[in-house]
Amino acid sequence: MLTTKRKPATVGEILMEEFMQPMGLTQGALAEAMGVQRKHVNELCNNRRTVTAATALILARVFGNSADFWLNVQRRSDLWEAMNSPHERERIERATPLRTAA
């Protein structure tokens, strides 16, 4: 389980700060490169859309990195959110570990 108290960078933060800003890309330009609507990119940038496998593959192709990079950013964020949400934490702690035969 994640033990860090510090929230990891989100997909939107990574996308904008590490890729779009240094490259001088607008949301419209990225949307065109990705072959998606500008709304899709806007939702990614504002963390209102998660990175799916297909989106990860598209981002990897556009930026020349790996789909795993994008999926890992999303996974870290999702895990942190689940571990730091009182409702989700309660659901997790209700689960009963199964005993395995030795």
Gaussian input, Z-matrix of N, CA and C with variables (Angstrom, degrees):
# hf/3-21g

backbone

0 1
 N
 C     1     B1
 C     2     B2     1     A1
 N     3     B3     2     A2     1     D1
 C     4     B4     3     A3     2     D2
 C     5     B5     4     A4     3     D3
 N     6     B6     5     A5     4     D4
 C     7     B7     6     A6     5     D5
 C     8     B8     7     A7     6     D6
 N     9     B9     8     A8     7     D7
 C    10    B10     9     A9     8     D8
 C    11    B11    10    A10     9     D9
 N    12    B12    11    A11    10    D10
 C    13    B13    12    A12    11    D11
 C    14    B14    13    A13    12    D12
 N    15    B15    14    A14    13    D13
 C    16    B16    15    A15    14    D14
 C    17    B17    16    A16    15    D15
 N    18    B18    17    A17    16    D16
 C    19    B19    18    A18    17    D17
 C    20    B20    19    A19    18    D18
 N    21    B21    20    A20    19    D19
 C    22    B22    21    A21    20    D20
 C    23    B23    22    A22    21    D21
 N    24    B24    23    A23    22    D22
 C    25    B25    24    A24    23    D23
 C    26    B26    25    A25    24    D24
 N    27    B27    26    A26    25    D25
 C    28    B28    27    A27    26    D26
 C    29    B29    28    A28    27    D27
 N    30    B30    29    A29    28    D28
 C    31    B31    30    A30    29    D29
 C    32    B32    31    A31    30    D30
 N    33    B33    32    A32    31    D31
 C    34    B34    33    A33    32    D32
 C    35    B35    34    A34    33    D33
 N    36    B36    35    A35    34    D34
 C    37    B37    36    A36    35    D35
 C    38    B38    37    A37    36    D36
 N    39    B39    38    A38    37    D37
 C    40    B40    39    A39    38    D38
 C    41    B41    40    A40    39    D39
 N    42    B42    41    A41    40    D40
 C    43    B43    42    A42    41    D41
 C    44    B44    43    A43    42    D42
 N    45    B45    44    A44    43    D43
 C    46    B46    45    A45    44    D44
 C    47    B47    46    A46    45    D45
 N    48    B48    47    A47    46    D46
 C    49    B49    48    A48    47    D47
 C    50    B50    49    A49    48    D48
 N    51    B51    50    A50    49    D49
 C    52    B52    51    A51    50    D50
 C    53    B53    52    A52    51    D51
 N    54    B54    53    A53    52    D52
 C    55    B55    54    A54    53    D53
 C    56    B56    55    A55    54    D54
 N    57    B57    56    A56    55    D55
 C    58    B58    57    A57    56    D56
 C    59    B59    58    A58    57    D57
 N    60    B60    59    A59    58    D58
 C    61    B61    60    A60    59    D59
 C    62    B62    61    A61    60    D60
 N    63    B63    62    A62    61    D61
 C    64    B64    63    A63    62    D62
 C    65    B65    64    A64    63    D63
 N    66    B66    65    A65    64    D64
 C    67    B67    66    A66    65    D65
 C    68    B68    67    A67    66    D66
 N    69    B69    68    A68    67    D67
 C    70    B70    69    A69    68    D68
 C    71    B71    70    A70    69    D69
 N    72    B72    71    A71    70    D70
 C    73    B73    72    A72    71    D71
 C    74    B74    73    A73    72    D72
 N    75    B75    74    A74    73    D73
 C    76    B76    75    A75    74    D74
 C    77    B77    76    A76    75    D75
 N    78    B78    77    A77    76    D76
 C    79    B79    78    A78    77    D77
 C    80    B80    79    A79    78    D78
 N    81    B81    80    A80    79    D79
 C    82    B82    81    A81    80    D80
 C    83    B83    82    A82    81    D81
 N    84    B84    83    A83    82    D82
 C    85    B85    84    A84    83    D83
 C    86    B86    85    A85    84    D84
 N    87    B87    86    A86    85    D85
 C    88    B88    87    A87    86    D86
 C    89    B89    88    A88    87    D87
 N    90    B90    89    A89    88    D88
 C    91    B91    90    A90    89    D89
 C    92    B92    91    A91    90    D90
 N    93    B93    92    A92    91    D91
 C    94    B94    93    A93    92    D92
 C    95    B95    94    A94    93    D93
 N    96    B96    95    A95    94    D94
 C    97    B97    96    A96    95    D95
 C    98    B98    97    A97    96    D96
 N    99    B99    98    A98    97    D97
 C   100   B100    99    A99    98    D98
 C   101   B101   100   A100    99    D99
 N   102   B102   101   A101   100   D100
 C   103   B103   102   A102   101   D101
 C   104   B104   103   A103   102   D102
 N   105   B105   104   A104   103   D103
 C   106   B106   105   A105   104   D104
 C   107   B107   106   A106   105   D105
 N   108   B108   107   A107   106   D106
 C   109   B109   108   A108   107   D107
 C   110   B110   109   A109   108   D108
 N   111   B111   110   A110   109   D109
 C   112   B112   111   A111   110   D110
 C   113   B113   112   A112   111   D111
 N   114   B114   113   A113   112   D112
 C   115   B115   114   A114   113   D113
 C   116   B116   115   A115   114   D114
 N   117   B117   116   A116   115   D115
 C   118   B118   117   A117   116   D116
 C   119   B119   118   A118   117   D117
 N   120   B120   119   A119   118   D118
 C   121   B121   120   A120   119   D119
 C   122   B122   121   A121   120   D120
 N   123   B123   122   A122   121   D121
 C   124   B124   123   A123   122   D122
 C   125   B125   124   A124   123   D123
 N   126   B126   125   A125   124   D124
 C   127   B127   126   A126   125   D125
 C   128   B128   127   A127   126   D126
 N   129   B129   128   A128   127   D127
 C   130   B130   129   A129   128   D128
 C   131   B131   130   A130   129   D129
 N   132   B132   131   A131   130   D130
 C   133   B133   132   A132   131   D131
 C   134   B134   133   A133   132   D132
 N   135   B135   134   A134   133   D133
 C   136   B136   135   A135   134   D134
 C   137   B137   136   A136   135   D135
 N   138   B138   137   A137   136   D136
 C   139   B139   138   A138   137   D137
 C   140   B140   139   A139   138   D138
 N   141   B141   140   A140   139   D139
 C   142   B142   141   A141   140   D140
 C   143   B143   142   A142   141   D141
 N   144   B144   143   A143   142   D142
 C   145   B145   144   A144   143   D143
 C   146   B146   145   A145   144   D144
 N   147   B147   146   A146   145   D145
 C   148   B148   147   A147   146   D146
 C   149   B149   148   A148   147   D147
 N   150   B150   149   A149   148   D148
 C   151   B151   150   A150   149   D149
 C   152   B152   151   A151   150   D150
 N   153   B153   152   A152   151   D151
 C   154   B154   153   A153   152   D152
 C   155   B155   154   A154   153   D153
 N   156   B156   155   A155   154   D154
 C   157   B157   156   A156   155   D155
 C   158   B158   157   A157   156   D156
 N   159   B159   158   A158   157   D157
 C   160   B160   159   A159   158   D158
 C   161   B161   160   A160   159   D159
 N   162   B162   161   A161   160   D160
 C   163   B163   162   A162   161   D161
 C   164   B164   163   A163   162   D162
 N   165   B165   164   A164   163   D163
 C   166   B166   165   A165   164   D164
 C   167   B167   166   A166   165   D165
 N   168   B168   167   A167   166   D166
 C   169   B169   168   A168   167   D167
 C   170   B170   169   A169   168   D168
 N   171   B171   170   A170   169   D169
 C   172   B172   171   A171   170   D170
 C   173   B173   172   A172   171   D171
 N   174   B174   173   A173   172   D172
 C   175   B175   174   A174   173   D173
 C   176   B176   175   A175   174   D174
 N   177   B177   176   A176   175   D175
 C   178   B178   177   A177   176   D176
 C   179   B179   178   A178   177   D177
 N   180   B180   179   A179   178   D178
 C   181   B181   180   A180   179   D179
 C   182   B182   181   A181   180   D180
 N   183   B183   182   A182   181   D181
 C   184   B184   183   A183   182   D182
 C   185   B185   184   A184   183   D183
 N   186   B186   185   A185   184   D184
 C   187   B187   186   A186   185   D185
 C   188   B188   187   A187   186   D186
 N   189   B189   188   A188   187   D187
 C   190   B190   189   A189   188   D188
 C   191   B191   190   A190   189   D189
 N   192   B192   191   A191   190   D190
 C   193   B193   192   A192   191   D191
 C   194   B194   193   A193   192   D192
 N   195   B195   194   A194   193   D193
 C   196   B196   195   A195   194   D194
 C   197   B197   196   A196   195   D195
 N   198   B198   197   A197   196   D196
 C   199   B199   198   A198   197   D197
 C   200   B200   199   A199   198   D198
 N   201   B201   200   A200   199   D199
 C   202   B202   201   A201   200   D200
 C   203   B203   202   A202   201   D201
 N   204   B204   203   A203   202   D202
 C   205   B205   204   A204   203   D203
 C   206   B206   205   A205   204   D204
 N   207   B207   206   A206   205   D205
 C   208   B208   207   A207   206   D206
 C   209   B209   208   A208   207   D207
 N   210   B210   209   A209   208   D208
 C   211   B211   210   A210   209   D209
 C   212   B212   211   A211   210   D210
 N   213   B213   212   A212   211   D211
 C   214   B214   213   A213   212   D212
 C   215   B215   214   A214   213   D213
 N   216   B216   215   A215   214   D214
 C   217   B217   216   A216   215   D215
 C   218   B218   217   A217   216   D216
 N   219   B219   218   A218   217   D217
 C   220   B220   219   A219   218   D218
 C   221   B221   220   A220   219   D219
 N   222   B222   221   A221   220   D220
 C   223   B223   222   A222   221   D221
 C   224   B224   223   A223   222   D222
 N   225   B225   224   A224   223   D223
 C   226   B226   225   A225   224   D224
 C   227   B227   226   A226   225   D225
 N   228   B228   227   A227   226   D226
 C   229   B229   228   A228   227   D227
 C   230   B230   229   A229   228   D228
 N   231   B231   230   A230   229   D229
 C   232   B232   231   A231   230   D230
 C   233   B233   232   A232   231   D231
 N   234   B234   233   A233   232   D232
 C   235   B235   234   A234   233   D233
 C   236   B236   235   A235   234   D234
 N   237   B237   236   A236   235   D235
 C   238   B238   237   A237   236   D236
 C   239   B239   238   A238   237   D237
 N   240   B240   239   A239   238   D238
 C   241   B241   240   A240   239   D239
 C   242   B242   241   A241   240   D240
 N   243   B243   242   A242   241   D241
 C   244   B244   243   A243   242   D242
 C   245   B245   244   A244   243   D243
 N   246   B246   245   A245   244   D244
 C   247   B247   246   A246   245   D245
 C   248   B248   247   A247   246   D246
 N   249   B249   248   A248   247   D247
 C   250   B250   249   A249   248   D248
 C   251   B251   250   A250   249   D249
 N   252   B252   251   A251   250   D250
 C   253   B253   252   A252   251   D251
 C   254   B254   253   A253   252   D252
 N   255   B255   254   A254   253   D253
 C   256   B256   255   A255   254   D254
 C   257   B257   256   A256   255   D255
 N   258   B258   257   A257   256   D256
 C   259   B259   258   A258   257   D257
 C   260   B260   259   A259   258   D258
 N   261   B261   260   A260   259   D259
 C   262   B262   261   A261   260   D260
 C   263   B263   262   A262   261   D261
 N   264   B264   263   A263   262   D262
 C   265   B265   264   A264   263   D263
 C   266   B266   265   A265   264   D264
 N   267   B267   266   A266   265   D265
 C   268   B268   267   A267   266   D266
 C   269   B269   268   A268   267   D267
 N   270   B270   269   A269   268   D268
 C   271   B271   270   A270   269   D269
 C   272   B272   271   A271   270   D270
 N   273   B273   272   A272   271   D271
 C   274   B274   273   A273   272   D272
 C   275   B275   274   A274   273   D273
 N   276   B276   275   A275   274   D274
 C   277   B277   276   A276   275   D275
 C   278   B278   277   A277   276   D276
 N   279   B279   278   A278   277   D277
 C   280   B280   279   A279   278   D278
 C   281   B281   280   A280   279   D279
 N   282   B282   281   A281   280   D280
 C   283   B283   282   A282   281   D281
 C   284   B284   283   A283   282   D282
 N   285   B285   284   A284   283   D283
 C   286   B286   285   A285   284   D284
 C   287   B287   286   A286   285   D285
 N   288   B288   287   A287   286   D286
 C   289   B289   288   A288   287   D287
 C   290   B290   289   A289   288   D288
 N   291   B291   290   A290   289   D289
 C   292   B292   291   A291   290   D290
 C   293   B293   292   A292   291   D291
 N   294   B294   293   A293   292   D292
 C   295   B295   294   A294   293   D293
 C   296   B296   295   A295   294   D294
 N   297   B297   296   A296   295   D295
 C   298   B298   297   A297   296   D296
 C   299   B299   298   A298   297   D297
 N   300   B300   299   A299   298   D298
 C   301   B301   300   A300   299   D299
 C   302   B302   301   A301   300   D300
 N   303   B303   302   A302   301   D301
 C   304   B304   303   A303   302   D302
 C   305   B305   304   A304   303   D303

   B1=1.4530
   B2=1.5299
   B3=1.3165
   B4=1.4645
   B5=1.5169
   B6=1.3033
   B7=1.4546
   B8=1.5185
   B9=1.3090
   B10=1.4543
   B11=1.5283
   B12=1.3120
   B13=1.4635
   B14=1.5270
   B15=1.3273
   B16=1.4674
   B17=1.5260
   B18=1.3069
   B19=1.4579
   B20=1.5233
   B21=1.3442
   B22=1.4758
   B23=1.5211
   B24=1.3033
   B25=1.4696
   B26=1.5221
   B27=1.3203
   B28=1.4606
   B29=1.5259
   B30=1.3177
   B31=1.4656
   B32=1.5243
   B33=1.3237
   B34=1.4627
   B35=1.5109
   B36=1.3450
   B37=1.4665
   B38=1.5229
   B39=1.3211
   B40=1.4712
   B41=1.5299
   B42=1.3131
   B43=1.4584
   B44=1.5290
   B45=1.3238
   B46=1.4663
   B47=1.5266
   B48=1.3482
   B49=1.4660
   B50=1.5179
   B51=1.3226
   B52=1.4685
   B53=1.5290
   B54=1.3148
   B55=1.4622
   B56=1.5285
   B57=1.3172
   B58=1.4607
   B59=1.5315
   B60=1.3287
   B61=1.4648
   B62=1.5237
   B63=1.3515
   B64=1.4753
   B65=1.5320
   B66=1.3329
   B67=1.4611
   B68=1.5323
   B69=1.3322
   B70=1.4549
   B71=1.5173
   B72=1.3252
   B73=1.4606
   B74=1.5232
   B75=1.3038
   B76=1.4606
   B77=1.5321
   B78=1.3184
   B79=1.4611
   B80=1.5272
   B81=1.3160
   B82=1.4563
   B83=1.5199
   B84=1.3284
   B85=1.4710
   B86=1.5264
   B87=1.3370
   B88=1.4685
   B89=1.5212
   B90=1.3256
   B91=1.4601
   B92=1.5300
   B93=1.3222
   B94=1.4660
   B95=1.5279
   B96=1.3323
   B97=1.4723
   B98=1.5259
   B99=1.3289
   B100=1.4631
   B101=1.5221
   B102=1.3311
   B103=1.4613
   B104=1.5211
   B105=1.3338
   B106=1.4631
   B107=1.5259
   B108=1.3271
   B109=1.4541
   B110=1.5258
   B111=1.3327
   B112=1.4579
   B113=1.5270
   B114=1.3290
   B115=1.4714
   B116=1.5350
   B117=1.3255
   B118=1.4700
   B119=1.5340
   B120=1.3167
   B121=1.4670
   B122=1.5246
   B123=1.3225
   B124=1.4666
   B125=1.5266
   B126=1.3155
   B127=1.4688
   B128=1.5263
   B129=1.3217
   B130=1.4713
   B131=1.5304
   B132=1.3264
   B133=1.4673
   B134=1.5226
   B135=1.3198
   B136=1.4628
   B137=1.5227
   B138=1.3323
   B139=1.4717
   B140=1.5231
   B141=1.3210
   B142=1.4598
   B143=1.5356
   B144=1.3110
   B145=1.4687
   B146=1.5156
   B147=1.3221
   B148=1.4632
   B149=1.5261
   B150=1.3054
   B151=1.4621
   B152=1.5263
   B153=1.3132
   B154=1.4591
   B155=1.5326
   B156=1.3139
   B157=1.4661
   B158=1.5318
   B159=1.3332
   B160=1.4663
   B161=1.5303
   B162=1.3334
   B163=1.4682
   B164=1.5234
   B165=1.3270
   B166=1.4634
   B167=1.5259
   B168=1.3169
   B169=1.4657
   B170=1.5258
   B171=1.3323
   B172=1.4679
   B173=1.5223
   B174=1.3476
   B175=1.4697
   B176=1.5293
   B177=1.3275
   B178=1.4651
   B179=1.5248
   B180=1.3165
   B181=1.4715
   B182=1.5229
   B183=1.3245
   B184=1.4631
   B185=1.5274
   B186=1.3374
   B187=1.4681
   B188=1.5272
   B189=1.3299
   B190=1.4567
   B191=1.5229
   B192=1.3206
   B193=1.4675
   B194=1.5269
   B195=1.3187
   B196=1.4621
   B197=1.5243
   B198=1.3200
   B199=1.4639
   B200=1.5288
   B201=1.3343
   B202=1.4688
   B203=1.5257
   B204=1.3233
   B205=1.4640
   B206=1.5196
   B207=1.3430
   B208=1.4586
   B209=1.5198
   B210=1.3353
   B211=1.4640
   B212=1.5314
   B213=1.3196
   B214=1.4678
   B215=1.5222
   B216=1.3166
   B217=1.4683
   B218=1.5276
   B219=1.3375
   B220=1.4682
   B221=1.5247
   B222=1.3348
   B223=1.4686
   B224=1.5220
   B225=1.3306
   B226=1.4741
   B227=1.5265
   B228=1.3128
   B229=1.4547
   B230=1.5283
   B231=1.3325
   B232=1.4674
   B233=1.5225
   B234=1.3372
   B235=1.4656
   B236=1.5190
   B237=1.3198
   B238=1.4632
   B239=1.5270
   B240=1.3369
   B241=1.4675
   B242=1.5221
   B243=1.3309
   B244=1.4642
   B245=1.5303
   B246=1.3243
   B247=1.4733
   B248=1.5264
   B249=1.3111
   B250=1.4579
   B251=1.5254
   B252=1.3064
   B253=1.4590
   B254=1.5292
   B255=1.3254
   B256=1.4745
   B257=1.5298
   B258=1.3264
   B259=1.4674
   B260=1.5328
   B261=1.3204
   B262=1.4711
   B263=1.5241
   B264=1.3105
   B265=1.4709
   B266=1.5314
   B267=1.3345
   B268=1.4678
   B269=1.5323
   B270=1.3306
   B271=1.4709
   B272=1.5229
   B273=1.3100
   B274=1.4659
   B275=1.5239
   B276=1.3209
   B277=1.4705
   B278=1.5219
   B279=1.3375
   B280=1.4698
   B281=1.5212
   B282=1.2998
   B283=1.4708
   B284=1.5250
   B285=1.3363
   B286=1.4549
   B287=1.5227
   B288=1.3457
   B289=1.4611
   B290=1.5275
   B291=1.3251
   B292=1.4573
   B293=1.5121
   B294=1.2910
   B295=1.4754
   B296=1.5298
   B297=1.3310
   B298=1.4547
   B299=1.5181
   B300=1.3265
   B301=1.4741
   B302=1.5188
   B303=1.2993
   B304=1.4719
   B305=1.4945
   A1=109.98
   A2=114.73
   A3=119.16
   A4=109.47
   A5=116.41
   A6=120.15
   A7=112.34
   A8=117.02
   A9=120.08
   A10=111.92
   A11=115.70
   A12=121.22
   A13=110.21
   A14=115.35
   A15=120.50
   A16=110.04
   A17=115.67
   A18=120.82
   A19=109.50
   A20=116.97
   A21=118.72
   A22=110.83
   A23=115.40
   A24=120.47
   A25=108.70
   A26=115.19
   A27=120.26
   A28=110.21
   A29=114.90
   A30=120.40
   A31=109.77
   A32=116.61
   A33=120.42
   A34=112.63
   A35=116.09
   A36=120.11
   A37=110.96
   A38=117.11
   A39=121.62
   A40=109.95
   A41=115.51
   A42=120.79
   A43=111.17
   A44=116.12
   A45=119.29
   A46=112.77
   A47=117.24
   A48=120.62
   A49=114.46
   A50=117.28
   A51=120.36
   A52=113.66
   A53=116.49
   A54=119.21
   A55=112.88
   A56=117.81
   A57=120.05
   A58=113.13
   A59=117.52
   A60=120.25
   A61=112.21
   A62=119.15
   A63=118.30
   A64=113.26
   A65=116.95
   A66=120.53
   A67=112.03
   A68=116.62
   A69=120.31
   A70=113.40
   A71=116.56
   A72=121.20
   A73=111.88
   A74=116.28
   A75=121.08
   A76=107.85
   A77=115.65
   A78=119.35
   A79=110.35
   A80=116.66
   A81=120.61
   A82=112.48
   A83=116.24
   A84=120.41
   A85=111.12
   A86=116.34
   A87=119.44
   A88=109.90
   A89=117.21
   A90=120.38
   A91=110.52
   A92=116.03
   A93=120.15
   A94=110.45
   A95=116.78
   A96=120.34
   A97=111.13
   A98=116.08
   A99=120.80
   A100=112.65
   A101=116.94
   A102=120.19
   A103=112.45
   A104=116.01
   A105=121.59
   A106=109.04
   A107=115.68
   A108=119.58
   A109=109.88
   A110=115.91
   A111=121.39
   A112=111.02
   A113=116.80
   A114=121.64
   A115=110.98
   A116=117.07
   A117=122.53
   A118=109.80
   A119=116.48
   A120=121.57
   A121=110.47
   A122=117.10
   A123=121.20
   A124=110.40
   A125=116.92
   A126=120.70
   A127=111.37
   A128=118.31
   A129=120.88
   A130=109.86
   A131=116.54
   A132=121.47
   A133=112.11
   A134=116.75
   A135=121.47
   A136=113.26
   A137=115.79
   A138=122.59
   A139=112.97
   A140=115.59
   A141=120.15
   A142=110.69
   A143=116.23
   A144=122.94
   A145=107.20
   A146=116.11
   A147=119.67
   A148=109.74
   A149=115.24
   A150=121.28
   A151=108.43
   A152=115.57
   A153=121.76
   A154=108.17
   A155=116.14
   A156=119.92
   A157=110.47
   A158=116.81
   A159=120.36
   A160=110.87
   A161=117.09
   A162=120.06
   A163=110.35
   A164=117.29
   A165=121.06
   A166=110.75
   A167=116.80
   A168=120.46
   A169=111.51
   A170=116.53
   A171=120.81
   A172=110.29
   A173=117.13
   A174=120.56
   A175=110.75
   A176=116.74
   A177=120.84
   A178=110.75
   A179=116.70
   A180=120.45
   A181=110.83
   A182=116.84
   A183=121.61
   A184=111.32
   A185=116.95
   A186=120.39
   A187=114.43
   A188=117.43
   A189=120.15
   A190=113.91
   A191=116.82
   A192=118.83
   A193=108.11
   A194=119.10
   A195=120.05
   A196=112.15
   A197=114.52
   A198=120.32
   A199=109.26
   A200=116.52
   A201=120.43
   A202=111.35
   A203=117.66
   A204=120.42
   A205=109.80
   A206=116.93
   A207=121.76
   A208=112.14
   A209=116.66
   A210=119.67
   A211=111.07
   A212=117.49
   A213=120.48
   A214=112.02
   A215=117.57
   A216=120.54
   A217=108.70
   A218=116.63
   A219=120.91
   A220=110.75
   A221=116.58
   A222=121.34
   A223=111.43
   A224=117.15
   A225=120.28
   A226=110.91
   A227=116.05
   A228=121.01
   A229=111.06
   A230=116.85
   A231=121.41
   A232=111.33
   A233=117.04
   A234=120.72
   A235=111.50
   A236=116.70
   A237=120.11
   A238=110.17
   A239=115.92
   A240=120.43
   A241=110.95
   A242=117.37
   A243=120.85
   A244=111.35
   A245=116.44
   A246=120.64
   A247=112.02
   A248=118.04
   A249=121.16
   A250=113.47
   A251=116.78
   A252=122.28
   A253=107.43
   A254=118.34
   A255=119.36
   A256=112.68
   A257=117.35
   A258=120.46
   A259=111.11
   A260=116.50
   A261=120.38
   A262=110.74
   A263=117.28
   A264=121.29
   A265=109.91
   A266=115.82
   A267=120.60
   A268=110.68
   A269=116.32
   A270=120.47
   A271=111.50
   A272=116.67
   A273=121.36
   A274=110.34
   A275=115.94
   A276=120.16
   A277=112.68
   A278=117.81
   A279=120.86
   A280=111.43
   A281=117.58
   A282=120.98
   A283=110.03
   A284=115.33
   A285=121.26
   A286=109.61
   A287=117.30
   A288=119.16
   A289=111.40
   A290=117.19
   A291=121.61
   A292=109.97
   A293=115.16
   A294=120.48
   A295=107.30
   A296=116.33
   A297=120.12
   A298=109.10
   A299=115.50
   A300=120.20
   A301=109.77
   A302=116.16
   A303=120.38
   A304=112.00
   D1=152.92
   D2=177.03
   D3=-69.13
   D4=134.98
   D5=-179.20
   D6=-112.86
   D7=-6.21
   D8=-175.93
   D9=-75.65
   D10=140.17
   D11=176.04
   D12=-85.27
   D13=-23.23
   D14=-177.03
   D15=-79.54
   D16=126.78
   D17=-179.90
   D18=-67.41
   D19=130.83
   D20=178.79
   D21=-71.02
   D22=159.97
   D23=176.65
   D24=-62.05
   D25=140.01
   D26=179.19
   D27=-85.40
   D28=168.14
   D29=176.06
   D30=-57.65
   D31=-43.88
   D32=-179.56
   D33=-60.34
   D34=-43.69
   D35=179.55
   D36=-64.31
   D37=-46.32
   D38=179.50
   D39=-62.03
   D40=-47.24
   D41=-178.27
   D42=-57.92
   D43=-48.30
   D44=-176.82
   D45=-75.35
   D46=-49.12
   D47=-172.70
   D48=-77.77
   D49=-33.68
   D50=-175.41
   D51=-98.51
   D52=-18.77
   D53=-175.83
   D54=-123.18
   D55=-61.00
   D56=-173.03
   D57=-65.54
   D58=-51.09
   D59=-177.80
   D60=-61.74
   D61=-49.61
   D62=179.62
   D63=-61.44
   D64=-29.32
   D65=-178.67
   D66=-92.01
   D67=-3.92
   D68=-178.12
   D69=67.29
   D70=31.00
   D71=-178.00
   D72=-88.90
   D73=134.58
   D74=170.99
   D75=-88.51
   D76=166.81
   D77=175.89
   D78=-61.54
   D79=-38.77
   D80=178.77
   D81=-63.31
   D82=-42.74
   D83=179.56
   D84=-65.98
   D85=-40.22
   D86=178.46
   D87=-66.99
   D88=-41.53
   D89=179.26
   D90=-59.51
   D91=-41.87
   D92=178.95
   D93=-63.64
   D94=-44.44
   D95=179.67
   D96=-63.69
   D97=-35.50
   D98=-179.02
   D99=-80.77
   D100=-18.29
   D101=-176.68
   D102=75.02
   D103=32.36
   D104=179.31
   D105=-127.37
   D106=171.15
   D107=176.65
   D108=-73.95
   D109=153.07
   D110=178.68
   D111=-57.32
   D112=-34.74
   D113=179.35
   D114=-57.98
   D115=-38.13
   D116=178.56
   D117=-59.25
   D118=-48.65
   D119=179.68
   D120=-65.99
   D121=-42.30
   D122=178.93
   D123=-59.08
   D124=-42.99
   D125=179.57
   D126=-67.41
   D127=-36.33
   D128=174.75
   D129=-64.10
   D130=-47.42
   D131=-177.93
   D132=-62.18
   D133=-32.60
   D134=-177.85
   D135=-100.47
   D136=14.51
   D137=176.24
   D138=56.59
   D139=35.63
   D140=175.00
   D141=-105.98
   D142=2.45
   D143=176.81
   D144=-139.57
   D145=137.64
   D146=179.12
   D147=-93.28
   D148=160.95
   D149=178.45
   D150=-83.86
   D151=116.73
   D152=174.26
   D153=-89.29
   D154=173.03
   D155=177.43
   D156=-58.65
   D157=-43.41
   D158=-179.28
   D159=-64.40
   D160=-43.97
   D161=178.78
   D162=-63.89
   D163=-39.41
   D164=178.06
   D165=-60.80
   D166=-41.87
   D167=178.49
   D168=-65.18
   D169=-39.14
   D170=178.48
   D171=-66.03
   D172=-48.20
   D173=179.47
   D174=-60.57
   D175=-40.44
   D176=179.10
   D177=-62.15
   D178=-40.91
   D179=179.20
   D180=-67.17
   D181=-42.89
   D182=-178.52
   D183=-65.54
   D184=-44.00
   D185=-173.99
   D186=-98.98
   D187=-3.05
   D188=176.63
   D189=72.23
   D190=27.86
   D191=174.44
   D192=-118.63
   D193=-153.94
   D194=-175.55
   D195=-109.69
   D196=154.77
   D197=174.77
   D198=-63.39
   D199=-35.06
   D200=179.03
   D201=-59.88
   D202=-36.13
   D203=177.69
   D204=-55.79
   D205=-51.90
   D206=-176.87
   D207=-67.92
   D208=-40.18
   D209=178.68
   D210=-66.75
   D211=-35.45
   D212=177.94
   D213=-68.33
   D214=-38.27
   D215=175.83
   D216=-60.48
   D217=-45.93
   D218=179.61
   D219=-63.88
   D220=-43.50
   D221=-178.25
   D222=-62.19
   D223=-45.06
   D224=179.36
   D225=-60.25
   D226=-42.40
   D227=179.74
   D228=-65.82
   D229=-44.43
   D230=179.70
   D231=-62.36
   D232=-44.27
   D233=179.55
   D234=-63.88
   D235=-42.99
   D236=179.56
   D237=-61.90
   D238=-45.10
   D239=179.75
   D240=-60.21
   D241=-44.04
   D242=-179.89
   D243=-64.19
   D244=-41.93
   D245=-178.06
   D246=-72.83
   D247=-20.26
   D248=-176.53
   D249=-111.04
   D250=9.88
   D251=174.78
   D252=-99.14
   D253=120.29
   D254=179.87
   D255=-54.58
   D256=-41.55
   D257=-179.93
   D258=-63.55
   D259=-48.44
   D260=-179.66
   D261=-66.55
   D262=-39.52
   D263=179.69
   D264=-60.39
   D265=-41.68
   D266=178.43
   D267=-62.27
   D268=-43.66
   D269=177.86
   D270=-62.03
   D271=-41.59
   D272=-179.27
   D273=-64.72
   D274=-44.20
   D275=-176.38
   D276=-72.21
   D277=-17.68
   D278=176.06
   D279=-75.27
   D280=-21.04
   D281=-179.15
   D282=-65.65
   D283=140.13
   D284=-179.11
   D285=-104.93
   D286=121.75
   D287=177.07
   D288=-61.77
   D289=138.35
   D290=177.27
   D291=-85.68
   D292=142.98
   D293=177.34
   D294=-85.58
   D295=136.44
   D296=177.93
   D297=-106.04
   D298=148.41
   D299=178.76
   D300=-73.89
   D301=137.93
   D302=-178.57
   D303=-85.36

